[in-house]
Amino acid sequence: MPETTTATADTAALPVVVIGAGPVGLAAAAHLTERGLTPLVLEAGSQVGTAIRDWGHTRLFSPWRYNIDAAAARLLETQGWSEPDPEALPTGAELVEQYLQPLATALAGRIRTGARVVAVSRAGMDKTRTGNRETTPFLVRVQRTDGTCADIRASAVIDASGTWATPNPLGQAGLPAPGEAEAVTAGRITAPLPDVTGRDRDRFTGRHVLVVGAGHSAANTLLELGALAETEPGTRISWAVRSADVSRVYGGEDRDELAARGALGTRLRRLVESGVIEVHTSFTITGFTSTAEGLSVRATTPTGEQQLEVDLLVPATGFRPDLAMLAELRLEMDPAVDAPRRLGPLIDPEFHSCGSVAPHGETMLAHPETGFYIVGMKSYGRAPTFLMATGYEQVRSIAAALAGDRAAADDVRLVLPETGVCSTDLGGSWDLPAPKSADNSTADQGCCPPAVAAEPADACCSGPQPVTIGAAPVSVHSSCC
């Protein structure tokens, strides 16, 4: 028997549900509020910024001026909030304490914590039903901390739930390696971005630690381990990547407009060159064996099979989106990177090895499921090139569209800091494939594909690249973090 539809005339009066109370989710709520719409933010954790609190000890590369949303700032100013020094570099904890927590207070009554979204659908109809679909409210199923569930109806849904809870596996072919789950359970594989020199110090002191991955999260962990090894000589550091060398992880160094990000690459290179960090390149993990003494890591290399004995392994292989809760929605996703279909080709790291991404908003993020959007880190799927400022512009455009202001929704503008050369974001990645040309051959294209550049860049995106959004050209800088 077909399901009964429940389209109602007052669907528009329902709240816009925002999934996730991180920076982009709360920015969405601020923009919706400013537009006269009613947001309802659903957060799985017990407080806002739950994922960021996990890596709160880590300092961001971007200064405050790139990390504060404009509508959120306007809302906060009505509460007497004082903006942090725009050029200072916050830690994750400072981002929460000085920005997200005050913003949550300003949005009081519009945020529910301990509310994990487990499914999104249309009220009374599954994804096979078409009649009256666009006028039927969304049904958002929420699981509370006590295990009970509730259904919430919404006029629109913005999924800003991120990817922190779903790290990529360590094995080959995108799959967990044999023994990986057992090694996690045994405590031999840690969570990403552990606090090596802080709360987790005792766990790493005097141990042989293997860091796996080729992004900024790997670099951060390696630098912390290097600092620990200075005072704890028994601490050994190994670093494994799938690529043939690690030089691209060093990034732009002194050519990076974000000085902290450039300095990170320089410091990491010095640790490698001094021998403090032992590097294993072209290292593809094929299995793990956990013992009382440690962890055996098996891998294939150009010279044959290799087995590395370590005490702990820190994964820094990036993240992927969890799309299971969206199974009853009509989505169009890029088959390669699990991003919205129109956005996917612009951020695919196999072709865009640093974030030379045109400004994009509601039109590029829309799905066949009218009124549903994936934003923030989750909108980038498996691509490791996301910046918070990108998410802020996404939700500004979406809020304008939901409010009926098409002109504002389409007027998408974004200027991001230069990287100098290609690199990845905080989430990290296993390796950084060289960009490919249109005929799928590997080519040395620097970090700006010609698809968005008016003329060849001779200094790897040394200046703004003109692109056309709609009818008007705008300037866009590339960024990878």
C-alpha positions in Angstrom: 0.0 0.0 0.0 1.4 3.4 -0.9 2.4 5.7 2.0 0.1 8.6 2.8 1.4 12.1 2.0 1.0 14.9 4.5 1.5 18.0 2.5 0.2 21.0 4.4 -0.4 24.7 3.5 1.7 25.8 6.4 4.9 23.9 5.6 6.7 27.3 5.2 5.9 28.1 8.8 7.9 25.2 10.0 11.6 25.7 11.2 14.6 25.2 9.0 16.4 22.3 10.6 20.2 22.7 10.7 22.1 19.5 11.5 25.3 20.2 13.5 26.3 23.0 15.9 29.8 23.6 14.6 31.0 26.8 13.0 29.1 26.4 9.7 25.9 25.1 11.4 25.7 28.0 13.8 26.6 30.4 11.0 23.6 29.0 9.1 21.4 29.7 12.1 22.6 33.2 12.3 21.9 33.9 8.6 18.5 32.3 8.8 17.7 34.4 11.9 18.8 37.6 10.1 16.5 36.7 7.2 13.5 36.3 9.4 13.4 32.5 9.2 13.3 30.2 12.2 16.3 27.8 12.6 16.4 24.8 14.8 19.9 23.4 15.3 20.2 19.8 16.2 23.5 18.7 17.8 24.4 15.1 18.6 26.9 16.2 21.3 26.2 17.6 24.7 27.4 21.1 23.7 28.1 23.1 20.7 31.4 22.5 18.9 31.7 18.9 20.1 34.0 17.8 17.3 36.3 20.9 17.6 36.6 20.3 21.3 38.2 16.9 20.5 41.1 18.7 18.8 40.9 21.9 20.9 44.6 21.8 21.6 45.4 22.3 17.9 46.1 25.8 16.7 44.4 26.8 13.4 46.5 28.1 10.5 44.0 30.8 9.6 43.6 34.0 11.8 40.4 35.0 13.4 39.4 37.2 10.4 38.8 34.0 8.3 37.0 32.1 11.1 34.2 34.4 12.0 31.0 34.6 9.9 29.7 38.0 9.2 26.0 37.4 10.2 27.2 35.6 13.4 29.4 38.7 14.2 26.4 41.0 13.7 24.3 38.9 16.0 27.0 38.7 18.6 27.6 42.4 18.6 24.0 42.9 19.8 25.0 40.9 22.8 28.0 43.1 23.7 30.5 40.6 22.3 34.1 41.8 21.7 35.7 40.4 18.6 39.1 38.7 19.1 42.2 40.2 17.5 41.5 39.5 13.8 45.2 38.6 13.1 45.6 36.2 16.1 45.6 32.4 15.5 43.1 30.6 17.7 43.3 27.1 19.0 40.2 24.9 18.6 39.4 25.5 22.2 39.6 29.2 21.8 37.4 29.1 18.8 34.7 27.4 20.9 35.2 29.5 24.0 35.5 32.9 22.4 33.1 32.5 19.4 30.9 29.4 19.2 29.8 29.4 22.9 28.8 33.1 22.8 27.1 32.5 19.5 25.1 29.6 21.0 24.1 31.9 23.9 22.9 34.5 21.3 20.9 31.7 19.6 19.3 30.5 22.8 16.2 28.5 22.4 17.2 27.5 18.8 19.7 24.8 19.6 19.0 21.3 20.9 22.0 19.3 22.1 22.0 15.6 22.8 19.9 15.2 19.6 21.5 12.9 17.1 19.8 13.0 13.6 19.5 9.4 12.4 17.4 9.9 9.3 15.9 12.6 7.1 12.9 12.0 4.8 9.6 13.6 3.7 6.7 13.3 6.0 4.6 10.3 5.0 6.6 9.5 1.8 9.8 7.7 0.9 12.1 8.7 -1.9 10.0 6.8 -4.6 7.0 9.2 -4.2 6.8 12.3 -6.4 3.3 13.8 -6.0 3.3 16.9 -3.8 6.9 16.2 -2.8 8.1 19.7 -2.8 5.3 21.0 -0.7 5.5 18.2 1.9 7.4 18.9 5.1 10.7 17.2 5.8 10.7 14.6 8.6 13.9 14.6 10.7 14.2 11.7 13.0 16.2 12.4 16.2 17.6 10.0 18.7 18.0 11.4 22.2 20.7 10.5 24.7 18.3 8.2 26.5 17.8 6.2 23.3 14.3 7.4 22.6 13.4 8.9 19.2 11.3 11.9 18.1 10.3 13.1 14.6 10.6 16.8 13.8 9.0 18.4 10.8 10.9 21.1 8.8 10.4 23.4 5.9 14.0 22.8 4.8 17.1 21.0 6.0 20.7 22.1 6.0 23.2 19.3 6.8 26.3 20.7 8.5 27.1 17.6 10.5 30.7 17.4 9.2 32.9 14.4 8.8 34.9 14.1 12.1 33.1 11.0 13.2 33.9 9.0 10.1 37.7 8.9 9.4 39.0 7.2 6.4 40.3 3.6 7.0 44.0 2.9 6.9 43.9 0.0 4.4 44.2 0.0 0.7 41.4 0.5 -1.8 39.4 2.6 0.6 38.8 -0.4 2.9 39.9 -1.1 6.5 43.0 -3.3 6.6 42.6 -6.8 8.2 43.1 -6.4 11.9 42.4 -2.6 11.8 39.2 -2.8 13.9 40.9 -5.1 16.5 43.9 -2.6 16.7 41.5 0.2 17.4 39.7 -1.8 20.1 43.1 -2.7 21.6 44.1 0.9 21.8 47.0 0.6 19.4 45.4 2.9 16.9 44.5 6.3 18.4 41.9 8.9 17.4 43.0 11.5 14.9 44.9 14.6 16.3 45.7 13.3 19.8 47.0 15.9 22.3 50.5 14.5 22.3 52.1 17.1 24.5 49.1 17.6 26.7 46.4 15.3 28.1 47.7 12.3 26.1 51.4 12.9 26.9 51.9 9.8 29.0 50.5 7.6 26.3 53.2 8.7 23.9 56.2 9.2 26.1 59.0 6.8 25.3 57.0 5.0 22.7 57.6 4.2 19.0 54.8 6.1 17.2 53.8 5.7 13.6 51.9 8.6 12.0 50.1 7.6 8.8 48.9 10.3 6.3 50.1 13.2 4.2 48.1 16.2 5.3 48.2 19.0 7.8 46.8 16.8 10.6 49.8 14.4 10.1 52.2 17.4 10.1 50.6 18.7 13.4 51.0 15.4 15.1 54.5 14.9 13.8 55.6 18.3 15.1 54.1 17.6 18.6 55.9 14.2 18.7 59.1 16.0 17.7 58.6 18.4 20.6 58.0 15.5 22.9 61.1 13.6 21.7 63.3 16.6 22.6 62.5 16.1 26.3 61.8 12.4 26.2 64.7 10.8 24.2 63.1 7.3 24.2 60.3 8.6 22.0 60.7 7.4 18.4 58.8 8.7 15.4 58.0 7.0 12.1 55.9 8.6 9.3 54.3 6.5 6.5 52.7 7.8 3.3 51.5 6.1 0.1 53.2 8.7 -2.2 56.7 8.4 -3.4 58.0 11.4 -1.4 56.8 13.8 1.3 58.0 17.1 -0.1 54.6 18.3 -1.2 53.4 18.0 2.4 55.8 20.9 3.3 53.5 23.2 1.3 54.3 26.8 0.4 56.6 27.4 3.4 57.6 31.1 3.0 55.3 31.6 0.0 52.1 30.8 2.0 49.9 33.8 2.8 49.0 32.0 6.0 52.3 32.3 7.8 51.6 29.6 10.4 50.7 27.1 7.7 53.9 27.9 5.8 56.0 27.7 9.0 54.6 24.2 9.8 56.0 22.9 6.5 59.4 24.3 7.2 59.6 22.9 10.7 58.4 19.5 9.5 61.0 19.4 6.7 63.8 20.2 9.3 62.7 17.3 11.5 62.8 14.9 8.6 66.1 16.1 7.3 67.7 15.9 10.8 66.6 12.2 11.2 64.2 12.8 14.1 61.4 11.5 11.9 62.0 8.3 10.0 60.0 8.4 6.7 58.5 5.4 4.9 57.3 6.3 1.4 55.3 4.2 -1.1 53.9 2.4 2.0 50.6 0.7 1.5 49.2 -1.0 4.6 47.9 -4.5 4.1 47.2 -5.6 7.7 47.7 -5.3 11.4 48.4 -7.7 14.3 47.9 -6.4 17.8 49.9 -8.0 20.6 50.5 -7.2 24.3 53.9 -5.7 23.2 52.7 -3.5 20.4 51.4 -3.4 16.9 52.8 -5.1 13.8 52.0 -3.1 10.6 52.3 -5.0 7.4 52.7 -3.1 4.1 53.7 -3.5 0.5 56.5 -1.2 -0.8 58.5 -1.0 -4.0 61.1 -3.2 -2.4 58.7 -5.9 -1.3 56.7 -6.7 1.8 57.6 -4.8 4.9 56.7 -5.2 8.6 57.0 -2.4 11.0 56.8 -2.9 14.8 55.5 0.1 16.7 53.7 0.8 20.0 51.1 3.2 18.7 49.7 4.4 15.3 48.1 7.8 14.8 45.8 7.9 11.8 45.8 11.1 9.7 44.2 9.8 6.5 41.4 12.2 6.3 37.6 11.8 6.6 34.6 10.9 4.5 30.9 11.9 4.9 28.3 9.6 6.5 25.4 9.6 4.0 23.4 6.8 5.6 21.0 9.1 7.3 20.1 10.6 4.0 19.1 7.4 2.2 15.4 8.4 1.7 16.3 11.7 0.0 16.7 12.3 -3.7 20.4 13.4 -3.9 22.8 14.0 -6.7 26.3 13.2 -5.5 29.6 13.2 -7.4 30.6 9.6 -7.8 34.3 10.2 -7.0 34.3 12.5 -3.9 30.8 12.1 -2.4 30.2 15.8 -2.7 27.1 17.5 -4.3 27.3 16.7 -8.1 28.0 20.2 -9.4 30.7 20.9 -6.7 32.5 17.5 -7.0 34.5 18.1 -10.2 35.7 21.4 -8.8 37.3 19.9 -5.7 38.3 16.4 -6.8 41.9 16.2 -5.5 43.0 14.1 -8.4 42.5 17.0 -10.7 42.7 20.0 -8.2 45.5 19.2 -5.9 45.0 22.5 -4.0 41.8 24.3 -3.4 41.4 26.3 -6.6 37.6 26.3 -6.2 35.3 28.9 -7.6 33.0 30.6 -5.1 29.8 28.6 -4.9 26.5 28.9 -3.2 22.9 27.6 -3.2 22.7 26.8 -7.0 25.8 24.6 -6.9 24.8 22.9 -3.7 21.1 22.2 -4.6 19.8 18.6 -5.0 16.7 17.2 -6.7 15.3 17.2 -3.1 14.2 20.8 -3.1 15.0 22.5 0.2 17.8 20.1 1.3 21.5 21.1 1.3 24.8 19.6 2.5 27.2 22.3 3.6 30.5 22.8 5.3 33.1 20.1 5.6 30.5 17.4 4.6 29.8 19.2 1.3 33.4 18.5 0.3 32.9 14.8 0.7 36.3 13.1 0.6 38.2 16.2 -0.8 40.6 17.6 1.7 40.5 21.3 0.7 37.8 22.9 2.9 38.1 26.3 4.7 35.5 27.6 7.2 35.1 30.8 5.2 33.9 28.7 2.3 31.1 27.2 4.5 30.1 30.6 5.7 29.5 31.8 2.1 27.6 28.6 1.3 25.1 29.1 4.1 24.8 32.8 3.4 23.7 32.0 -0.1 21.4 29.2 1.0 19.6 31.4 3.6 19.1 34.1 1.0 17.5 31.5 -1.4 15.2 30.1 1.3 14.1 33.7 2.1 13.3 34.2 -1.6 16.1 36.6 -2.3 17.4 35.1 -5.5 19.7 38.0 -6.4 21.6 37.7 -3.1 21.7 34.0 -3.3 23.4 34.2 -6.7 25.8 37.0 -5.7 28.5 34.6 -4.4 31.8 36.2 -3.3 34.8 34.6 -1.6 38.5 35.6 -1.3 40.7 33.0 0.4 44.4 33.2 1.4 47.1 31.9 -0.9 48.8 28.6 -0.1 52.0 29.2 -2.1 51.9 25.6 -3.3 49.5 22.7 -2.9 48.7 21.2 0.5 45.7 19.7 2.3 43.5 20.8 5.2 43.4 20.0 8.8 41.7 16.7 8.0 44.8 15.4 6.1 45.0 12.7 3.5 47.0 9.6 2.6 48.8 11.3 -0.3 48.5 14.1 -2.7 48.0 12.9 -6.3 49.5 15.0 -9.0 46.9 17.0 -10.9 45.9 15.5 -14.2 45.2 17.2 -17.6 42.0 16.9 -19.5 43.2 13.8 -21.3 43.7 12.2 -17.8 47.5 12.3 -18.1 49.6 13.5 -15.2 50.8 17.0 -15.8 52.8 19.6 -13.9 50.1 22.2 -13.6 51.2 23.9 -10.4 48.3 24.4 -8.1 45.9 26.3 -10.3 44.2 24.4 -13.0 43.7 26.4 -16.1 39.9 25.9 -15.9 39.6 28.9 -13.6 42.7 30.9 -14.5 42.4 33.6 -17.2 46.1 33.1 -18.0 48.8 30.7 -16.7 49.9 31.4 -13.2 53.7 31.5 -13.0 54.0 31.5 -9.3 51.5 28.8 -8.3 48.5 31.1 -7.8 50.5 34.1 -6.8 47.5 36.3 -7.2 43.7 36.3 -7.4 42.3 34.3 -10.3 39.4 35.8 -12.2 36.4 33.5 -12.7 32.9 34.1 -13.8 30.0 33.4 -11.5 26.7 34.1 -13.3 27.4 37.2 -15.5 29.9 38.9 -13.4 33.6 38.2 -13.0 34.9 38.0 -9.4 38.3 37.3 -7.8 39.0 34.1 -6.1 42.2 32.9 -4.3 42.9 29.3 -4.0 43.2 27.7 -0.6 43.7 24.2 0.8 43.1 24.6 4.5 
